[in-house]
Structures are given as C-alpha cells and as structure tokens.
Amino acid sequence: MLRDMFKKTYTKIDMKYRAGEKESARTAEEDAPVIPAGLWKKCNKCGKPIYTDDVRANFYICPKCGGYFRVHAYRRIEMIADEGSFEEWDKFMQVSNPLSFPGYEKKLAAAREKSQLNEAIVTGSCTIHGQKTVVGVCDARFLMSSMGHNVGEKITRAVERATEEKLPVILFACSGGARMQEGIVSLMQMAKTSAALEKHHEAGQLFVSVLTDPTTGGVTASFAMLGDIILAEPNALIGFAGPRVIQQTIGQKLPEGFQRAEFLLEHGFVDKIVDRENQRDVLADILRMHQKTGMAVPPQRAQAEPAESVENYLEKQKQSGKNAWDTVQLSRSAARPVALDYIHALFDDFMEFHGDRYFSDDGAIIGGIATFRGMPVTVIGQQKGRTTKENIHRNFGMPSPDGYRKALRLMKQAETFGRPVICFVDTPGAFCGIEAEERGQGEAIARNLFEMAALTVPVLSIVIGEGGSGGALALSVGNEVWMLENATYSILSPEGFASILWKDGRRAKEASGVMKITAQDLKALGVIEEIIPEYGMADQPALISISRYMKRHIKTFLKKQNGKTGDQLAAERYQRFRVF
C-alpha cells in the first residue's frame, strides 16, 4: 500500500561527512520518491497532514482532532443514499445574470470548471434504507454555495415535485448566504423557497433540514431553518450574520462557541446534533417514523393478567389506612421512575428532539418521536432529575415557557403527520421565577390549553408523580387522563393551599385530606378515567409490572380512537372538559 511506501525513517548523520553536503543533497533530491498528488490532506482545524484515504474512510473527519472537512455534494449523496438509487434532477441550467453584473459569467464559468458542477446545489431523489426521498445538497466549492436564482430555482422545483409526488425532502445546507452578484433577485429566492416549503408542509409532507458548516445569511433566514426536524453537524457554524460581519459592524466580541451547532441546540433552534457517521441511519429512522400508515394498531399480544383484579387490588389499598398525605409523600419520592424511564420501557426507537425555536431548550420537558408496537407516536414528558446535578439541569421538573412551547411544537408536528400524542405529567408546578415571567409563562400555558383543545389526533395524558396546578394541566388536555395509584393532581401543593386559605403552611397534611388530590378521589370526580396500579409503590423494580399494565391499556386506548376523524377527536376532548 502507498501508506507503507512512505513511512518516516530516520538516519543519524555524522558531522564529519558534512563536506560535499550540497552534492549529497542534490543526489538525494534526484533519488527521492515522488508522492502522488492528492495522497495527503491538511486539516484546517489542527493543521496536521492526514492520508486522504484515512479521511475518506473516516467520513471526512480528521482522525487526529475530530474536525469536519466539507463534503462535496456527490460524495455526501454517496454517504447517505442506497447505492445506485440517486436520480439527479435539473442538472443543467442556463447561466443567470439578472443584473448583468460585470465579470459574473466568467466567474460562474471558473466555478463550474473548478467544481465540475453546473450550480452550487445538487438535487434529485434517492432511497435511504429503501425509503424514497427528495434530497438537495449544497456544495461550498461553487461560490461558497451562495444562493442565486438557479440555486433557489433548483430547490423550489425539487420541493414542488416532492409535494406533487408526496415525498419527504431532505436539504443539506452549506452556504455563505445570498449571492451578491445577483442582488435583489437573490433575495427573492429566500421568499420563493420558503413559499414552496409552506405548500409542502400544508400537504402534510416531511421536510428535514441538515445544517452543515457554514450555514449563514439568507440561507439561514429561509429554507435552512424551516425544517419540521432540524439536524446539525457537530461544531457547524450557523447564524444569520457571520462572526466577521458582527465584529466588523458593531465591534462586539463574540463569546466562545458562539453560533456553533451546540450553541443553537442550547438555545432551542436545533432538534438534534448528529455525527456524520450516524446521519444515514438517523435519517432513515426519521423517514420510517413519518411514513403515512394511518393509526392501525397491531393485534394485542397475549399477556398474563395479575392473579388479582385491579379493582380488588385498589379497593384493598383504599382500606389499608393510607391517607392523602401519605400519597403526597409517595408522589414526591425520589425512588419513583421519571418520564424517561416510562418512555424507554413503553416505546421503541425513541428519538429526542430539542428546542422551542424561540429561545432555549428546557430540560424540564423532554419529547420526541418513538414507535409503539410499530406505530409512530409523539411522546412528551415533564422530567425530574435523580441527582442534584440532574435536578438543576431539569429545574426539579418545573418547566419554563420554553418547555411548554417545545411541547406544543411537538404536538403540532404530531398533528401534521397524524401521530397520537402521549404525555407524562410529573411536576410540582410551572417555574415561577423572574425570567419565566419575562418570557410569558402564563401565555405559554394558556396557548397549550388553547391549541391542545383543538388537536386532531388522539391525546393521552398520564400523571406519573406530582400533577401540580396549571403547570400540569398544560400537558393534560387529553382525550383521556390517567393517574398512577400514588400520584397526585391538584390546584397547587398542599403547603400552598394551607398557606393561602388558612395562612398556615404547617397544616399541609390537613389540607391534603380536603383537597381531593388522590387518584381515587379524582376518578370519583370524573377528572381522570383510569388508575394505574403500582403494585406496592412505583420504583425501579415495579417499573416492569407498571409498564406492562400501561402497554395493554395504551393499546386499548389507541384502538378506541382508531377510525375517528380529527373533528370527532377534538369534539370529544371539548365535551370531556365541558362537563366541569
């Protein structure tokens, strides 16, 4: 192999042989092997030379520092598409120079010669693990993949054809932004591509945007940020105004990591950062979970029922002498499984998505897509932590407005693609800090109630621990609401109730008895439809039994909703709350 031919060797040279050094050097130069062009690449991140073959074998990632090389369009398609499946569309387009910009056509010709591309994006269709999709890939070799008329036209044509053929769209963005030589015509491409994607969305079709380094300017402010799902490569530069523009315009020093993919994930604008080597599989999973298969539920698997009926079990627990305050303590127990525990126990292929697309990603609410016995569902949960560090990250399960907006975004996405929504409620209440009020906590909760009421897909809400006040209700406007046996659901905490009504928070135990906050009380009031037995107390050992019970009943719930129209589902949800 060539790698072995050019291994480094070292020879000690005695100083007495320095005479005649020039002649020796000349001879050595004549005898030195010629290294073929393209054998080595230099990493722009660490500056070290790397074998080109090593770079290719490592998904164009530097094996020494992990830095990402930019990938040519056809190479990118090879990396994600099934072999031989790619069919290119609109490969050749006439040169467009709408402003008659001097020297532009010559510049285009040079770009075509250098890149062997007709324009800065390649579009077409392919399959990924057998699933057909439309794909578009920007190529930075062509005028930094700036968006002029032809780029915008190719994207628009691809999206229009995808809409007509009812196909998903995947676009890999990599661009310096608008193409300056085309001026206002370039600006119009932002509106044109966005309008095409809006029609694609209204037709109920999926758009996945993949942000690579760099994604800036007019591309960021149009199609790149409009994905139903937005993925990004690690450390990709993503922003409207690039760092150099910001620094030169307003003289502001930018913080470390500013506008990188990780920064955008933290600030709620990216669903997921995906390593390049995993992108093909992740995209295939996304496509699979967005196939329009309807709500057909697979046949029920035979499962052994408990020796004792649930009704008898719950009646015994009722007679056991346990009071409401005991239930409050159990609902708050650190040993109780949290939302993610139930999600992993009940569903397959869970893929978490992040961010509200406005401000941040709230760790107190998690959500994404999964499958329940092969059927795609959207799952959302209020998430507490197990350790102090986790609880700080999760804000002790108290969501901010950003969390409720993330949840609503995922619910609306579920509605677009006809997926049932399953929520896990576990919060002492919505976060009541200054920043939450500044960002509109009340409006965020109200908006969830407003939008959930009209969702045209089934909604199931399960209270797994604490169901505190409006913070819990914001995920509980369901067609049915269930509670675990030792969960609570209340207007506020017993401590708060006692403080407001009796001016004495120490009477919390007494308050819990009059508030009707236990599952048994709330079922009697008609607030919930079902009590889920805990078979003692909900903890990690009991999780298997609890989740087995949940699976059977989620299956029954989905079967009950199957065949109902969206209007029927929304009307039933309206009537459920109308009776109170």
C-alpha positions in Angstrom: 0.0 0.0 0.0 1.1 3.6 -0.7 0.9 4.3 3.1 3.6 1.7 3.7 5.7 3.0 0.9 6.1 6.4 2.5 6.7 5.6 6.2 9.0 8.0 8.0 12.6 6.8 8.5 15.4 8.4 10.5 19.1 8.3 9.8 21.9 9.7 12.1 24.5 11.7 10.0 28.0 12.2 11.4 29.2 15.8 11.2 32.5 14.7 9.5 30.5 13.9 6.4 29.1 17.5 6.1 31.7 18.2 3.3 30.1 17.7 0.0 26.7 18.2 1.6 25.3 20.1 -1.4 26.1 17.3 -3.8 24.7 14.8 -1.5 21.5 16.8 -1.1 21.2 17.1 -4.9 21.6 13.4 -5.3 19.1 12.7 -2.5 16.6 15.1 -4.2 17.0 13.2 -7.5 16.6 9.9 -5.8 13.6 10.9 -3.6 10.3 9.2 -4.4 7.6 11.3 -6.0 4.5 11.5 -3.8 1.4 11.3 -6.0 -0.9 14.4 -5.9 -3.8 14.0 -3.6 -2.1 11.5 -1.3 -2.2 13.9 1.7 -4.8 16.4 3.1 -4.1 19.1 5.6 -6.6 19.5 8.3 -7.8 23.1 8.6 -8.5 22.7 12.3 -5.3 21.1 13.6 -3.0 21.8 10.6 -1.7 18.2 10.6 -1.2 16.2 7.4 -3.5 13.2 7.0 -3.7 10.4 4.4 -6.6 11.2 2.1 -7.7 7.5 2.3 -7.9 7.8 6.0 -10.1 10.9 5.7 -12.4 9.2 3.2 -12.7 6.1 5.4 -13.5 8.3 8.4 -16.5 10.1 6.8 -14.2 13.1 6.0 -13.5 13.7 9.7 -9.9 14.3 10.8 -8.8 11.2 12.7 -6.4 13.3 14.7 -8.5 16.2 16.0 -12.1 15.2 15.0 -12.5 18.3 12.8 -15.0 18.0 10.0 -14.0 18.5 6.4 -16.5 20.0 4.0 -18.0 17.3 1.8 -18.7 17.6 -1.9 -22.3 17.2 -3.0 -22.0 13.9 -4.8 -19.8 12.5 -2.0 -22.5 13.5 0.5 -25.1 11.7 -1.5 -23.0 8.6 -1.7 -22.7 8.6 2.1 -26.5 8.7 2.8 -28.2 7.2 -0.3 -28.6 3.5 -1.1 -26.1 2.5 -3.8 -27.3 3.3 -7.3 -30.6 4.9 -6.1 -29.8 8.6 -6.8 -31.6 10.2 -9.7 -30.4 13.7 -10.4 -32.9 16.5 -11.3 -32.3 19.7 -13.2 -28.6 19.0 -13.6 -28.0 21.6 -16.3 -29.4 25.1 -16.1 -28.7 28.2 -18.3 -26.4 30.8 -16.8 -28.4 33.5 -15.0 -27.0 37.0 -14.7 -30.2 39.1 -13.9 -28.2 42.3 -13.0 -25.8 42.0 -16.0 -23.1 42.1 -13.3 -19.7 42.7 -14.9 -17.5 39.6 -14.9 -20.1 37.4 -13.3 -20.5 35.0 -16.2 -16.7 34.5 -16.2 -16.7 33.8 -12.5 -19.5 31.2 -13.0 -17.5 29.5 -15.7 -14.5 29.3 -13.4 -16.6 27.9 -10.6 -18.1 25.3 -13.0 -14.6 24.4 -14.2 -13.2 24.1 -10.6 -16.1 22.1 -9.1 -17.4 20.2 -12.2 -20.8 21.3 -11.1 -23.4 23.3 -13.0 -24.5 25.1 -9.9 -24.0 25.2 -6.1 -26.6 22.6 -5.3 -27.3 19.1 -6.5 -31.0 17.9 -6.3 -32.8 14.7 -7.0 -34.4 11.6 -5.5 -32.9 8.6 -3.8 -33.7 5.9 -1.3 -32.3 5.7 2.2 -32.6 2.1 3.6 -35.3 1.6 1.0 -37.3 4.7 1.7 -37.7 7.2 -1.1 -37.0 10.8 -0.5 -36.1 14.0 -2.4 -32.6 15.3 -1.5 -30.7 18.5 -2.1 -27.1 19.1 -1.2 -25.2 22.4 -1.3 -21.6 22.3 -2.4 -19.3 25.0 -1.0 -16.8 24.7 -3.9 -19.2 26.6 -6.1 -19.0 30.3 -5.0 -19.3 29.2 -1.4 -22.7 27.7 -2.2 -24.3 31.1 -2.2 -27.9 31.3 -3.3 -28.7 32.9 -6.5 -31.6 32.4 -9.0 -30.5 29.0 -10.2 -30.0 27.6 -6.6 -33.3 28.9 -5.5 -35.0 27.6 -8.6 -33.5 24.1 -8.2 -34.6 23.9 -4.6 -38.1 25.2 -5.5 -38.5 22.7 -8.3 -37.4 19.9 -6.1 -39.8 20.8 -3.3 -42.7 21.3 -5.8 -42.1 17.9 -7.3 -41.8 16.3 -3.8 -45.2 17.9 -2.9 -46.7 16.5 -6.1 -45.3 13.0 -5.6 -46.0 13.1 -1.8 -42.3 12.6 -0.9 -40.3 13.9 2.0 -37.5 16.4 1.4 -34.0 16.4 2.9 -31.8 19.5 2.3 -28.2 19.8 3.4 -27.4 23.4 3.9 -23.9 24.8 3.5 -23.7 28.4 2.3 -22.3 31.8 2.7 -25.8 33.2 2.1 -27.2 35.3 -0.7 -25.3 35.7 -3.9 -24.1 39.3 -4.1 -23.8 39.4 -7.9 -27.5 38.8 -8.3 -28.6 41.4 -5.8 -32.3 41.7 -5.1 -33.0 38.7 -7.3 -31.0 36.6 -4.9 -33.1 38.0 -2.0 -36.2 36.8 -3.8 -35.0 33.2 -3.6 -35.5 33.3 0.2 -39.2 34.0 -0.2 -39.6 31.6 -3.2 -38.0 28.6 -1.4 -39.9 29.3 1.8 -43.2 29.6 0.0 -42.6 26.2 -1.7 -41.8 24.6 1.6 -45.0 26.1 3.1 -47.1 24.4 0.4 -45.2 21.1 1.1 -45.9 21.5 4.8 -49.6 22.2 4.2 -49.7 19.0 2.1 -48.6 17.1 5.2 -45.2 16.2 3.9 -41.9 16.0 5.9 -39.0 18.4 5.5 -35.7 17.6 7.2 -33.1 20.3 7.2 -29.4 19.3 7.9 -27.2 22.2 8.8 -23.5 21.9 8.0 -20.5 24.2 8.2 -21.1 27.0 7.4 -24.8 27.9 7.2 -25.2 31.7 7.2 -27.0 34.7 5.7 -30.1 34.3 3.5 -30.0 30.5 3.5 -30.2 30.5 7.3 -33.0 33.1 7.1 -35.0 30.9 4.7 -35.2 27.2 3.9 -32.4 26.0 6.3 -34.4 26.9 9.4 -37.8 25.8 8.2 -37.4 22.1 8.8 -40.1 20.0 10.6 -36.9 18.5 12.0 -33.6 20.4 12.1 -30.4 18.4 12.4 -26.9 19.8 12.6 -23.3 18.5 12.3 -21.1 19.0 15.4 -19.4 22.4 15.7 -21.0 23.7 12.4 -21.1 27.5 12.1 -24.8 28.5 11.9 -26.0 32.1 12.0 -27.7 34.9 10.1 -24.8 37.4 10.4 -21.5 35.6 10.5 -19.0 36.3 13.2 -16.8 38.5 11.0 -19.9 40.6 9.9 -20.9 41.1 13.6 -17.4 42.0 14.7 -16.9 44.5 11.8 -20.3 46.0 12.0 -20.8 46.6 15.7 -17.4 45.8 17.1 -18.8 43.2 19.5 -16.5 40.5 20.8 -18.2 37.1 20.4 -18.2 34.5 23.2 -16.5 31.2 22.7 -18.6 28.7 20.7 -21.0 31.5 19.6 -23.2 30.4 16.6 -21.9 26.9 16.7 -24.3 23.9 16.4 -24.0 23.3 20.2 -24.9 26.9 20.9 -28.0 26.6 18.7 -29.1 23.4 20.4 -28.8 25.0 23.8 -30.8 28.0 22.5 -33.7 25.9 21.1 -33.1 26.2 17.3 -31.9 22.7 16.5 -33.6 19.4 17.3 -30.5 17.2 17.3 -26.8 17.2 16.6 -25.9 14.1 14.6 -22.4 12.8 14.0 -21.7 12.4 10.3 -21.1 8.6 10.5 -24.7 8.2 12.0 -26.5 10.5 9.7 -27.7 7.8 7.2 -29.2 5.7 10.0 -30.8 8.7 11.8 -32.3 10.0 8.5 -33.6 6.5 7.7 -35.3 6.3 11.2 -36.9 9.7 10.7 -38.2 8.7 7.3 -39.6 5.4 8.6 -41.4 7.1 11.5 -43.0 9.6 9.2 -44.5 7.1 6.8 -48.2 7.6 6.4 -49.6 4.3 7.6 -52.7 5.5 9.4 -53.5 4.6 13.0 -53.8 0.9 12.6 -52.9 -0.8 15.8 -51.2 -4.3 15.7 -53.1 -7.2 17.3 -52.9 -7.5 21.0 -50.2 -9.8 22.3 -51.4 -12.3 24.9 -50.2 -11.3 28.3 -50.8 -12.8 31.7 -53.2 -10.9 33.8 -52.4 -10.4 37.5 -53.9 -13.0 39.8 -56.0 -10.3 41.5 -58.1 -7.9 39.6 -57.1 -4.3 39.6 -60.4 -3.3 41.2 -59.9 -5.6 44.1 -56.3 -4.5 44.5 -57.2 -0.8 44.6 -60.0 -1.5 47.0 -57.6 -3.2 49.4 -55.2 -0.3 49.1 -58.1 2.1 49.9 -58.9 0.1 53.0 -55.2 0.0 54.1 -55.4 3.1 56.2 -53.2 5.2 53.8 -54.2 8.8 53.9 -53.9 11.6 51.3 -50.7 13.0 52.9 -49.1 9.5 52.6 -49.9 9.7 48.9 -48.3 13.1 48.7 -45.1 11.8 50.1 -45.1 8.8 47.8 -45.8 11.0 44.8 -42.7 13.0 45.7 -40.4 10.1 46.4 -37.0 10.2 44.7 -37.3 6.5 44.0 -40.2 6.9 41.6 -39.5 6.3 37.9 -39.3 9.5 35.9 -40.7 10.3 32.4 -37.7 8.9 30.5 -37.9 5.7 32.5 -41.5 5.1 31.2 -40.7 6.3 27.7 -37.9 3.7 27.4 -40.0 1.0 29.0 -43.0 1.6 26.8 -41.7 2.6 23.4 -39.1 1.7 20.8 -36.8 3.9 18.8 -37.2 7.0 20.9 -35.6 9.9 19.2 -35.4 13.1 21.4 -35.9 16.5 19.8 -34.9 19.8 21.4 -35.9 23.4 21.5 -38.8 25.7 21.2 -37.4 27.5 18.1 -37.6 30.8 20.0 -35.2 30.9 23.0 -33.9 27.7 24.5 -34.2 24.0 25.2 -35.9 23.5 28.5 -34.5 20.4 30.3 -37.7 20.1 32.4 -39.6 18.9 29.4 -38.4 16.2 27.1 -40.0 15.0 23.9 -39.7 13.4 20.5 -40.9 10.6 18.4 -41.0 6.9 19.0 -42.9 3.7 18.0 -45.5 1.8 20.0 -45.6 -1.7 18.6 -44.6 -0.3 15.2 -46.9 2.7 15.2 -45.2 6.1 15.3 -46.2 8.3 18.3 -45.1 11.6 19.8 -44.1 11.4 23.4 -43.7 14.3 25.8 -42.8 14.3 29.5 -42.1 16.6 32.4 -38.7 15.3 33.5 -37.3 15.4 37.0 -33.6 14.5 37.8 -32.3 11.8 40.1 -29.2 13.6 41.3 -28.7 17.2 42.4 -26.9 17.9 39.2 -29.6 16.4 37.1 -32.3 18.3 39.1 -30.5 21.6 38.5 -30.4 20.8 34.7 -34.1 19.8 34.8 -35.1 22.6 37.2 -36.6 20.0 39.5 -39.2 19.2 36.9 -40.6 22.8 36.8 -41.0 23.9 33.2 -40.3 27.3 31.8 -42.2 28.9 28.9 -39.6 27.5 26.6 -40.5 24.0 27.7 -44.2 24.4 27.1 -43.5 25.9 23.7 -41.3 23.0 22.9 -44.1 20.6 23.9 -46.6 22.5 21.8 -44.3 22.5 18.8 -44.0 18.7 19.0 -47.8 18.3 19.4 -48.4 20.4 16.3 -45.8 18.4 14.5 -47.7 15.2 15.6 -50.9 16.7 14.2 -49.3 17.4 10.8 -48.2 13.8 10.5 -51.2 12.1 12.1 -49.4 10.7 15.2 -51.1 10.2 18.6 -49.6 12.2 21.5 -48.8 10.6 24.8 -47.8 12.9 27.7 -46.3 12.0 31.0 -47.1 14.6 33.7 -44.8 15.0 36.7 -44.2 18.5 38.1 -44.6 20.4 41.3 -45.8 23.2 39.1 -44.6 25.6 36.4 -41.5 27.6 37.2 -42.4 30.9 38.8 -39.0 32.8 38.5 -38.5 36.3 37.2 -37.2 35.0 33.8 -40.2 32.8 33.4 -42.5 35.8 33.8 -40.4 37.8 31.5 -40.8 35.2 28.7 -44.5 34.8 29.2 -45.2 31.8 31.5 -48.9 32.5 31.6 -49.2 32.9 27.9 -47.3 29.8 27.2 -49.6 27.7 29.4 -52.7 29.3 28.0 -51.5 28.7 24.5 -51.0 25.0 25.2 -54.6 24.7 26.6 -55.9 26.6 23.6 -54.1 24.5 21.0 -54.4 21.1 22.7 -58.2 21.5 22.8 -58.3 21.5 19.0 -55.7 18.9 18.2 -57.0 16.5 15.5 -55.0 13.5 16.8 -55.6 11.4 20.0 -54.1 12.8 23.2 -53.4 10.7 26.3 -52.0 12.2 29.4 -50.7 10.1 32.3 -49.9 11.6 35.7 -46.9 9.6 37.0 -45.9 11.6 40.1 -46.9 15.1 41.0 -49.5 16.9 39.0 -49.1 20.5 40.2 -51.5 23.2 39.1 -51.6 24.8 35.6 -48.1 23.6 35.0 -49.5 20.0 34.9 -52.7 21.0 33.1 -50.7 22.4 30.2 -49.9 18.7 29.2 -53.2 17.2 30.4 -55.8 18.4 28.0 -56.2 14.9 26.7 -59.0 12.7 25.4 -58.3 10.7 28.5 -56.3 11.4 31.6 -54.8 8.6 33.7 -53.0 8.6 37.1 -50.7 6.2 38.8 -52.1 4.9 42.1 -49.9 7.1 44.3 -49.7 10.1 42.1 -51.4 13.4 42.9 -53.1 16.1 40.8 -54.1 19.4 42.4 -54.8 23.1 42.1 -51.5 23.6 43.9 -49.4 22.0 46.6 -51.0 21.2 50.0 -48.5 23.6 51.6 -49.6 26.4 49.2 -53.2 25.6 49.7 -52.9 25.8 53.5 -50.9 29.0 53.3 -53.5 30.7 51.2 -56.7 29.5 52.9 -55.5 29.1 56.4 -52.4 31.3 56.5 -50.5 28.4 57.9 -48.4 26.2 55.6 -47.9 23.8 58.5 -51.4 22.5 58.0 -50.4 20.9 54.7 -51.3 17.4 55.9 -54.8 18.5 56.8 -55.1 20.4 53.5 -54.2 17.3 51.5 -57.2 15.5 53.0 -59.7 18.1 51.9 -58.3 18.9 48.5 -59.3 15.6 46.8 -56.0 15.1 45.1 -55.5 11.4 45.1 -56.2 9.2 42.1 -59.2 7.5 43.8 -60.7 10.9 44.7 -60.2 12.3 41.2 -61.7 9.2 39.5 -64.8 9.6 41.6 -65.0 13.3 40.5 -64.6 12.3 36.8 -61.4 14.2 36.4 -59.5 11.1 35.3 -60.5 7.9 33.5 -58.2 5.3 34.9 -56.0 4.4 37.9 -52.8 2.6 37.1 -51.8 0.2 39.9 -48.3 0.5 41.3 -48.2 -3.0 42.9 -46.9 -1.6 46.1 -45.0 1.6 45.3 -43.7 2.9 42.0 -39.9 2.3 41.9 -37.5 0.8 39.5 -38.3 -2.9 40.4 -42.1 -2.1 40.0 -41.5 -0.4 36.6 -41.7 -3.7 34.7 -45.2 -4.5 36.1 -46.4 -1.0 35.8 -45.3 -0.6 32.2 -46.8 -4.0 31.3 -50.1 -2.7 32.5 -49.7 0.6 30.7 -48.9 -1.1 27.4 -52.1 -3.1 27.5 -54.2 -0.1 28.2 -52.4 2.3 25.8 -53.1 -0.4 23.2 -56.8 -0.3 24.2 -56.9 3.5 24.2 -55.4 3.7 20.7 -57.7 1.1 19.3 -60.7 3.0 20.7 -59.6 6.2 18.9 -58.8 4.4 15.6 -61.2 5.4 12.8 -62.3 8.6 14.4 -61.9 11.8 12.4 -59.9 14.7 13.7 -63.1 16.7 14.3 -64.5 13.9 16.3 -61.4 13.7 18.5 -61.4 17.4 19.1 -65.2 17.4 19.8 -64.8 14.6 22.3 -62.0 16.4 24.1 -64.1 19.5 24.2 -67.0 17.7 25.8 -64.7 16.0 28.3 -63.8 19.3 29.8 -67.2 20.9 29.2 -68.9 18.9 31.9 -66.9 20.5 34.7 
